[in-house]
Amino acid sequence: MRTLFDRLFRRLGVGNSLAERLRFSFMVIMALMLIPALVSIWTMRTYADSYHNAILQVERVSSLKPLVNSDIPDEMWSIVAGRVSFADGRQYALMDEINVALEDLMTAAGGNSTELTVARRTMDTLKGYIDRMGEQIASGALVADNEALLEEVRSVASLVGDMLEKYITVEISATTETSLRLQEQLLLILWLMVLLLVITFAFAMLAQRSLSRAIRTPIAKLERFAGAIAEGDLRARVDKPEVSELRGLTESLNVMAGKLQQLIDENRREQENLKRSELRTLQAQIAPHFLYNTLDAIVWLAEAQRTDEVIHITRALSDFFRISLSQGRDWIPLSDEIKHLQGYLTIQKIRYRDILDYEINIPGAMVNRQILKLLLQPLVENAIYHGIKHRRGRGVVRVVGREQDGMMILTVEDNGAGMTPERLTQVRESLASDDAQVEGERGCYGLFNVNKRIQLYYNQPEGVRIESDENGTTVTLCVPFGRTDDVQGISGGR
């Protein structure tokens, strides 16, 4: 049954891919986080500009007041007192400076300031009085007449100063209103941020549950499917999941189960090739056990919400089984065998990251050689489970290849716990035995299987060579470049 969140994903055109869902969820959360930040930045910038302009206007007006209230009347008094001649006085320069400043202020205010307009007109009146003063002085008027006109100049200058003071008061009042609006906007933004925080938290919770369910449900089905295969029910199948990353794995598992069942049915009909059929069946039993453990690790990672590692290990597992099947072929290029091994080691590295490192060193000239599939992985698995896991500290598995005298020599070595001389002798004796069950009970089933398959498919007496001491174990296999006629006959297509 689809959840509301799944239906939302579909309605918004988001596919069933975990990567797409994660990307969409990330974008939504980022958008919800950016909206209040951008609104806050825009609001603060707008009101900051308004404050700056208002303060700048008040500062410029304040600088004009001394010129109007003091400098011009003082300059005119000096002229009337005879200290400075009218022609040498600074009255007109001061008037021009004040008028230019008033024009700039009116432009900055957008022509909407009545106080500045009145002040500018009053300056024209003041200029008229100053002009009359010049005319009186030029005509030799009495000092008393000049002093009377000086009082008019002072009155008009004082009126201009009053207009400027009133403008400052208006600007301060406007700034106060701006401050109140800013507080209201900040309060609104605060509530918006709280609301978006709640929405973001709710979205994140729903996204987490949806993604967790999208991963956990199909993985649990695959785990039950793997368990059924491990118990021998090879007719079991699992439905294709909605998560696109798991479809390839599911198809591979279903194909694997079908091929395993087909192999078992065919082995029952082919009694003349009983030995080889038994080995194929034993080989096929490796995969479900490994799959069961790996899916268990995937479920654990999913429950821990380590989504990136779930995707990584799932893809590695899909590649692992795809190459394991190899479309029913027994012979594959060495490059595919290496890729298969890398998929296996990628999964094990995630499971044992604190204790496992690995190195693969195979010359490029060898990678196109044909080789019997699934020879290296069981040896590496044996090195991990019987060597590295019993070592204290980090262990290293090395896979090295070389060519010599028409043969491919592949070596798997580890620096694990190693074997005692008695145990090494026992293992070598087991490799010479034909009883796989006995060797399986002794814990080296993969080593026994590879040894017997090399002997059978390559038609040679020796399968693998094993050396071990307290410093680790080395397993070497030596196979020819090509397939002999006998080997080709045995590996006929199915």
C-alpha positions in Angstrom: 0.0 0.0 0.0 1.5 3.3 -1.0 2.0 6.0 1.6 0.9 9.6 1.1 4.5 10.5 0.6 5.0 7.9 -2.1 2.0 9.3 -4.0 3.4 12.8 -3.5 6.7 11.6 -5.1 4.8 10.2 -8.1 2.6 13.3 -8.5 5.7 15.5 -8.6 7.3 13.3 -11.2 10.0 11.8 -9.0 10.8 8.2 -10.0 11.3 5.1 -7.9 15.1 5.6 -7.8 16.6 6.1 -4.4 19.1 8.6 -5.8 16.2 10.7 -7.4 14.3 10.6 -4.1 17.3 11.7 -2.1 18.1 14.4 -4.6 14.5 15.7 -4.5 14.3 15.6 -0.7 17.6 17.5 -0.5 16.4 20.2 -2.9 13.1 20.6 -1.0 14.9 20.9 2.4 17.4 23.3 1.0 14.6 25.5 -0.5 12.8 25.5 2.8 16.0 26.6 4.6 16.9 29.3 2.0 13.5 31.0 1.8 13.6 32.6 5.3 17.3 33.4 4.9 16.8 35.2 1.6 13.7 37.1 2.9 15.7 38.1 6.0 18.6 39.3 3.9 16.3 41.3 1.6 14.4 42.9 4.5 17.5 43.8 6.4 19.2 45.3 3.3 16.1 47.3 2.4 15.7 48.8 5.9 19.5 49.3 6.3 19.5 51.4 3.1 16.5 53.4 4.4 18.3 54.0 7.7 21.5 55.0 5.9 19.8 57.5 3.6 17.8 59.0 6.5 21.0 59.4 8.6 22.9 60.8 5.7 20.1 63.4 5.0 20.0 64.5 8.7 23.8 64.8 8.8 23.9 67.0 5.7 21.1 69.2 7.0 22.8 69.5 10.3 25.9 70.7 8.6 23.9 73.5 6.8 22.4 74.9 10.0 25.6 76.7 11.2 26.1 78.2 7.7 22.6 79.6 7.7 22.2 80.6 11.4 25.7 81.9 12.1 28.0 82.2 9.1 25.8 84.4 6.9 24.6 86.8 9.7 28.1 87.1 11.0 29.5 87.9 7.6 26.8 90.5 7.0 27.5 92.1 10.4 31.2 92.4 9.5 30.2 94.2 6.3 27.8 96.6 8.1 30.5 97.3 10.8 32.9 98.1 8.1 35.4 95.3 8.8 34.9 93.8 5.4 33.8 95.5 2.2 30.6 94.2 0.5 32.6 93.1 -2.6 35.1 91.2 -0.5 32.6 89.4 1.7 31.8 85.7 1.5 28.0 86.1 1.7 27.3 85.0 -1.9 29.7 82.0 -1.7 28.0 80.8 1.5 24.6 81.3 -0.2 25.7 79.3 -3.3 27.0 76.5 -1.0 23.8 76.3 0.9 21.6 76.4 -2.2 23.6 73.6 -3.9 23.3 71.5 -0.7 19.5 72.1 -0.6 19.1 71.1 -4.2 21.0 67.8 -3.6 18.8 67.2 -0.5 15.6 67.8 -2.4 16.8 65.5 -5.2 17.6 62.7 -2.7 14.2 63.3 -1.0 12.5 63.0 -4.4 11.0 66.5 -4.2 8.5 65.3 -1.5 9.9 67.4 1.4 7.8 70.6 2.1 10.4 71.8 4.6 13.3 71.7 2.1 11.1 73.4 -0.6 10.2 76.3 1.8 13.9 76.6 2.9 15.0 76.8 -0.7 12.5 79.6 -1.4 13.4 81.4 1.8 17.0 81.4 0.6 15.9 83.3 -2.5 14.2 85.9 -0.1 17.5 86.0 1.9 19.4 86.7 -1.3 17.1 89.6 -2.0 17.8 91.2 1.4 21.6 90.7 0.8 21.3 92.4 -2.6 19.4 95.3 -1.0 22.2 95.5 1.6 24.7 95.9 -1.2 22.7 98.6 -2.9 22.4 100.6 0.4 26.0 100.4 1.1 26.9 101.4 -2.4 24.5 104.4 -2.2 26.0 105.6 1.2 23.0 104.8 3.3 23.0 105.5 7.0 24.4 102.8 9.3 21.1 102.7 11.1 19.3 101.7 7.9 21.9 99.1 7.3 21.5 97.7 10.8 17.7 97.5 10.3 18.2 95.6 7.1 20.7 93.3 8.9 18.0 92.4 11.4 15.8 91.3 8.5 18.7 89.2 7.2 19.0 87.5 10.6 15.3 86.9 10.8 15.1 85.3 7.3 18.3 83.2 8.1 16.7 82.1 11.3 13.5 81.1 9.4 15.7 78.9 7.0 17.3 77.4 10.1 13.9 76.6 11.6 12.8 74.9 8.3 16.0 72.8 8.4 15.4 71.9 12.0 11.8 70.9 11.2 13.1 68.7 8.3 15.4 67.0 10.8 12.4 66.3 13.1 10.4 64.9 10.2 13.2 62.6 9.1 13.7 61.4 12.7 9.9 60.6 12.9 10.1 58.8 9.6 13.1 56.8 10.8 11.2 55.9 13.9 8.3 54.6 11.8 10.8 52.7 9.7 12.1 51.1 12.9 8.6 50.0 13.9 8.0 48.5 10.5 11.3 46.7 10.7 10.3 45.2 14.1 7.0 44.1 12.6 8.8 42.6 9.6 11.3 40.8 11.8 8.5 39.4 14.0 6.8 38.2 10.8 10.0 36.6 9.5 10.5 34.9 12.9 7.1 33.3 12.7 7.8 32.4 9.1 11.1 30.7 10.0 9.4 28.8 12.8 6.7 27.7 10.4 9.2 26.6 7.8 11.3 24.9 10.4 8.3 22.8 11.5 7.5 22.1 7.8 11.2 21.2 7.1 11.3 18.9 10.1 8.0 17.2 9.1 9.2 16.8 5.5 12.5 15.4 6.7 10.7 12.9 9.0 8.3 11.8 6.2 11.1 11.6 3.7 13.2 9.5 6.1 10.3 7.1 6.8 9.5 6.8 3.1 13.1 6.2 2.0 13.6 3.8 4.9 10.5 1.9 4.0 11.4 1.9 0.3 14.7 0.3 1.2 13.7 -1.9 4.2 10.6 -3.6 2.6 12.2 -4.9 -0.6 15.4 -5.9 1.3 13.4 -7.8 3.8 11.7 -9.6 0.9 15.0 -10.4 -0.7 16.3 -11.6 2.7 13.3 -14.0 3.0 13.8 -15.1 -0.6 17.5 -15.8 0.1 16.6 -17.7 3.2 14.2 -19.8 1.2 16.9 -20.5 -1.3 19.4 -21.3 1.5 16.8 -23.8 2.8 16.6 -25.5 -0.6 13.4 -24.0 -2.0 14.8 -23.1 -5.4 11.3 -22.6 -6.9 10.8 -19.5 -4.7 10.6 -16.2 -6.5 10.4 -12.5 -5.4 8.4 -9.8 -7.1 10.1 -7.0 -8.8 10.5 -4.1 -6.3 9.6 -0.5 -7.0 13.1 0.7 -6.1 15.0 0.8 -9.4 18.4 0.2 -7.7 17.1 -3.2 -6.5 15.5 -4.4 -9.8 18.7 -5.6 -11.3 19.5 -7.5 -8.1 16.1 -9.0 -7.9 16.1 -10.1 -11.5 19.6 -11.6 -11.0 18.4 -13.5 -7.9 15.3 -14.8 -9.7 17.4 -15.9 -12.7 19.9 -17.4 -10.3 17.2 -19.3 -8.5 15.8 -20.5 -11.8 19.2 -21.6 -13.1 19.9 -23.3 -9.8 16.6 -25.3 -10.1 17.4 -26.0 -13.7 20.8 -27.3 -12.8 19.4 -29.6 -10.1 16.7 -31.0 -12.5 19.3 -31.5 -15.2 21.7 -33.2 -12.8 18.9 -35.7 -11.9 18.5 -36.5 -15.5 22.2 -36.8 -16.3 23.4 -39.6 -14.1 26.4 -40.2 -16.4 27.8 -36.9 -15.4 27.0 -37.2 -11.7 30.3 -36.1 -10.4 30.3 -32.8 -12.3 26.7 -32.2 -11.4 27.5 -32.6 -7.8 30.2 -30.1 -8.0 27.9 -27.6 -9.8 25.3 -28.0 -7.1 27.9 -27.5 -4.3 29.2 -24.4 -6.1 25.7 -23.0 -6.4 25.2 -23.3 -2.7 27.9 -20.8 -2.0 25.9 -17.8 -3.3 22.7 -18.0 -1.1 24.7 -18.2 2.1 26.8 -15.2 1.1 23.7 -13.4 -0.1 21.9 -14.0 3.1 24.7 -12.5 5.2 25.1 -9.6 2.8 21.4 -8.7 2.8 21.5 -8.9 6.6 24.2 -6.3 6.5 22.2 -4.2 4.1 19.2 -4.3 6.3 21.4 -3.2 9.3 22.8 -0.3 7.2 19.3 0.7 6.1 18.0 0.7 9.7 21.0 2.9 10.6 20.0 5.3 7.8 23.4 4.9 6.1 21.7 5.3 2.7 24.8 5.9 0.6 26.4 2.7 1.9 23.2 0.7 1.2 23.2 1.9 -2.4 27.0 1.1 -2.8 26.8 -2.4 -1.3 23.6 -3.2 -3.2 25.1 -2.3 -6.6 28.2 -4.3 -5.7 26.0 -7.3 -4.8 24.1 -6.9 -8.1 27.4 -6.9 -10.1 28.6 -9.9 -8.0 25.6 -12.1 -9.0 25.4 -10.9 -12.5 28.9 -12.1 -13.2 28.3 -15.2 -11.1 25.5 -16.2 -13.6 27.5 -15.1 -16.7 24.5 -16.2 -18.8 25.2 -19.8 -18.0 28.8 -19.8 -19.3 31.5 -21.6 -17.3 34.3 -19.7 -19.0 34.7 -16.0 -18.7 37.5 -13.4 -19.4 39.9 -12.9 -16.5 38.7 -9.3 -16.4 35.2 -10.5 -15.5 36.6 -12.8 -12.8 38.5 -9.8 -11.4 35.4 -7.6 -11.5 33.4 -10.4 -9.7 36.2 -10.5 -7.1 36.1 -6.7 -6.7 32.4 -6.8 -6.1 32.8 -9.4 -3.4 35.7 -7.5 -1.8 33.7 -4.3 -1.9 30.9 -5.9 0.1 33.3 -7.5 2.6 35.2 -4.2 2.9 32.0 -2.5 4.0 31.3 -5.3 6.5 34.8 -5.6 7.8 36.2 -2.1 7.1 38.2 -1.9 10.3 40.1 -5.2 9.8 40.3 -5.7 6.0 42.3 -4.2 3.2 43.0 -5.8 -0.2 45.3 -5.5 -3.2 44.8 -6.9 -6.7 47.8 -6.8 -9.0 47.3 -8.6 -12.3 49.1 -7.5 -15.5 46.9 -6.0 -18.2 48.2 -8.6 -20.7 46.3 -11.3 -18.7 42.9 -9.8 -18.4 41.6 -11.0 -21.8 42.6 -14.6 -21.1 39.7 -17.1 -20.7 39.4 -18.7 -17.3 37.0 -21.0 -15.4 34.8 -18.7 -13.5 34.6 -18.5 -9.7 38.1 -19.6 -8.9 39.4 -16.6 -7.1 36.4 -15.5 -4.9 36.2 -18.8 -2.9 40.0 -18.5 -2.2 39.6 -14.9 -1.0 36.6 -15.8 1.1 38.6 -18.6 2.7 41.4 -16.1 3.4 39.0 -13.7 5.1 37.1 -16.2 7.2 39.9 -18.5 8.2 42.8 -16.0 8.2 42.0 -12.3 8.6 39.1 -12.7 11.0 41.4 -14.5 13.5 44.1 -11.9 13.3 44.4 -9.0 15.7 44.5 -5.7 13.9 44.1 -4.9 10.2 44.6 -7.7 7.7 45.5 -7.6 4.0 44.5 -10.0 1.2 46.6 -9.8 -2.0 45.7 -11.3 -5.3 48.7 -11.4 -7.7 48.9 -12.8 -11.3 51.7 -13.5 -13.7 52.3 -15.6 -16.9 55.0 -18.2 -17.2 55.6 -20.9 -19.9 52.1 -20.6 -21.3 50.4 -20.8 -17.9 48.5 -18.3 -15.8 49.8 -18.3 -12.2 47.3 -16.7 -9.7 48.2 -16.3 -6.0 46.0 -15.4 -3.1 47.9 -14.6 0.0 46.9 -13.1 3.4 48.7 -12.1 6.6 46.1 -13.8 8.8 46.5 -16.2 11.6 48.0 -18.9 9.4 48.0 -22.6 10.2 50.0 -24.9 12.4 52.1 -27.6 10.6 49.6 -30.2 11.8 46.6 -28.3 10.4 48.4 -27.6 7.1 49.1 -31.3 6.7 45.5 -32.1 7.4 44.3 -29.6 4.8 46.6 -30.9 2.2 45.3 -34.4 2.8 41.7 -33.2 2.6 42.5 -31.6 -0.8 43.6 -35.0 -2.0 40.3 -36.6 -0.8 37.1 -36.9 -2.9 34.8 -36.3 0.1 33.5 -32.8 -0.1 31.4 -33.2 3.0 34.4 -34.1 5.2 36.2 -31.0 4.0 33.2 -28.8 4.5 33.0 -29.9 8.1 36.6 -29.0 8.5 35.9 -25.4 7.3 37.8 -25.2 4.0 34.9 -26.0 1.7 35.7 -23.2 -0.8 39.3 -24.4 -1.1 38.2 -28.0 -1.7 35.7 -26.9 -4.3 38.2 -24.8 -6.3 40.8 -27.6 -6.2 38.3 -30.2 -7.5 36.9 -27.9 -10.2 40.4 -27.1 -11.5 41.3 -30.8 -11.7 38.0 -31.6 -13.5 37.7 -28.7 -15.9 41.4 -28.4 -16.8 42.0 -32.1 -16.7 45.1 -31.8 -14.6 46.2 -33.7 -11.4 47.0 -30.7 -9.3 44.4 -28.0 -8.4 45.8 -25.6 -5.9 49.0 -25.5 -3.8 48.9 -24.2 -0.2 51.6 -22.9 2.0 51.1 -21.5 5.5 52.9 -20.5 8.7 52.4 -18.0 11.5 52.7 -15.1 9.1 49.8 -16.0 6.9 48.6 -18.4 4.2 49.4 -18.4 0.4 47.2 -20.4 -2.1 48.5 -20.7 -5.7 46.7 -22.1 -8.7 48.3 -22.7 -12.1 46.1 -23.1 -15.2 46.9 -23.0 -19.0 46.0 -20.1 -21.3 43.6 -22.0 -23.5 41.1 -24.8 -23.0 42.0 -28.3 -24.0 39.6 -30.4 -26.1 38.6 -32.4 -23.1 37.9 -29.2 -21.2 35.9 -27.8 -24.0 33.8 -30.9 -24.2 33.1 -30.7 -20.4 32.2 -27.0 -20.6 29.6 -27.4 -23.3 26.7 -24.8 -23.2 23.6 -25.4 -21.2 
